[in-house]
Each structure stands twice: as structure tokens, then as C-alpha cells.
Amino acid sequence: MINDRGGVNNRKINYIAMDDAYSPPKAVEHIRKLVDSDEVSFIFSQLGTPGNSATAKYLAAKGVPTIAIVSGSSKFTNVQEFPRTTTGLVSYDVEGQTYAKYLTKAVPTGKYAILYQNDDLGKDYVNAFRTFLKSDFDKRVVTAAYEVTEPTVDSQVVNLKSSGAEAFFIAGTPKFAAQAIRKAAEIGWKPTGIIDFPSSSIAGTLKPAGLDKSVGVIVGTTNKDPTDPSWDDDKGIKAYRTFFGKYLPGADISNTSYLTGYQQGILLEQILKQCGDDLSRDNILRQAKSLRDVVIPTALPGIVVNTSPTNNMVWTQMRLQRWNGTSWELFGDVLDAASE
């Protein structure tokens, strides 16, 4: 779309995308090709904590910026350790503590069950609860892990139900979140349910789980829901729907992974605009860390993008929303890392 309207600063973007199939060895292979053969200026929007972890050292050694990576792993928010990186998701640490804060008010005395993916993603969320609950964590929280190679998480969900927990947080990826929601409904377990942002897609998680079985599920988000009629007159959503009809005909607009990609594109355009004619790697990184009150049109009102040399997180705010069977209902205020 950007190239169709003339590019950025009279330059067209040559965008090369490669699929690492969520496999760290493949990620390393592809990144080496992009840097050594294709001679890319920078890596943008690389998806997944495992792949980003596997390629970080090589990219750092080559001096290649990795901008708006699609991982909320809290380790990447450490500017000293990852000086040439910015992150494109709310950190799992900030998100997890937001859910822990909410549950201490919504379910003040009950137990919390956490099903988590046994990698950096899942462990970050568990650690966020541990940080927030401190000495209460071991008394209040029961956990069960799963590997991404497992066919189902049914047995973990059954075991967590038997703990008597009144709240159930699923810290994983869409396939397993869908399984967990469905299994909890099948066995008649009705806790206060929360899923993580990476699993918040209606098409990717809620539809496979069953829209009816997902009623009551809560998630934090930065975005307007493009399928919600209440945004019909919203400029940002109108523009997104027009874009979607033209460039993604036949795709499912309720799969908000597309929305994430669209927002990443807007962010990339903003960074390149700020670069002017200086497209050196140093300046690309400098501009990626100099975003000031940038409003992404599809983000919720009150949520803005600010980065700096000491803050490499694109998103630091969220609002909670609850699934009612047909749409997400927002509730509460805009929350950030420091919200009470």
C-alpha cells in the first residue's frame, strides 16, 4: 500500500519476508541469508521469542538493528543487553502484572491456576505473577506447563481444575489457548478466565475454542476490534477495512494477527519518515528510539507510542476487555506498568 502511493520520502520499500516456521535453527539460517546475501538495512518485526533469542548474538555482532520484534519477552526490554533492539508487543512482564493486579481485586481470596508454555514466553508471565504476589505466590498459585510439541493440554487443564482454582490464566499460543478454553468448558470448570495477548485473536483462538465456550474470557489489548460495529464510524478502523478489502481479499478480518501486521507497517512508515535521507543503520535505530506520542489509528483511544534511548518498548499500555459471545467489551481504564 505504501509503495502504491509513492513510498516514503520518494523511496520505494524493498521488503523481503521469510518464514522460519517458529524454528530457531531456521531463523538463524534465514537471518544469515538476509544479512549476508540480501544485505538488508535492518530486521523488522521478527516473530517469536525463540527465533529472536537464537539470532540476537549474530545480529548484534553484525551491528544490525532489530526493530519492533514481535515478542513480549521481558529480556528484550533490557536496553543494556539489547541496545539495537526495540520490542513490538507489550512486555509479558507488564501484561502479566496487569492481570495479577486485576485478579487480586476480582478474585481476592481464591486460588489462581496458570497453564503456561514451557519457554521464555510462558515463564515470563509466571514470573510476573510471582513478582506481583511476592510471598503469596506459592500459597495462591498452582501452575502446569506444556511443551509446544504436545498434541493437547487436556490433562493439564483437568489437573488444574482439581486444584479448586477460581481463576485460570492461559499463558501460551493460540492453538493451546483454544484447547484449554474448550477443555475447561467441557469439564464444567467456570473460573475467571484470562488469556494472554498473543492468543487474543477471535479467529485464531476463540473460534477454534468455540465462541460460546469463550464467553467471559478476559484479555488485555492495545487495539480497537475491527469486527466491532461500535467502531464503524472510526477513521482508523474504516481505513483498515478499506486496506483489508483491497490487499487481503478473502482473508478473515477477525484474525487480528493481520491487524498487528498493519500496525507494524504504520510504525515502520513513521520510522522511515523520521529518517529522512539518512538511512544508515545508526539513524534507523535512533529514529526507532525517538517515537514521540505517535498515535496508531487502530490503537485504542488514550494509547500512544513513546520510545527513547532508555525505553525500547513500542507499547507500554493496555485496556482489559471481556468476550461476550459476539464481541469484546472493554472495561476499566487504560493501564500501564505503573498503574495501580
Order of alpha helices (4+ residues) and beta strands (2+ residues): alpha-beta-alpha-beta-beta-alpha-beta-alpha-alpha-beta-alpha-beta-alpha-beta-beta-alpha-alpha-alpha-beta-beta
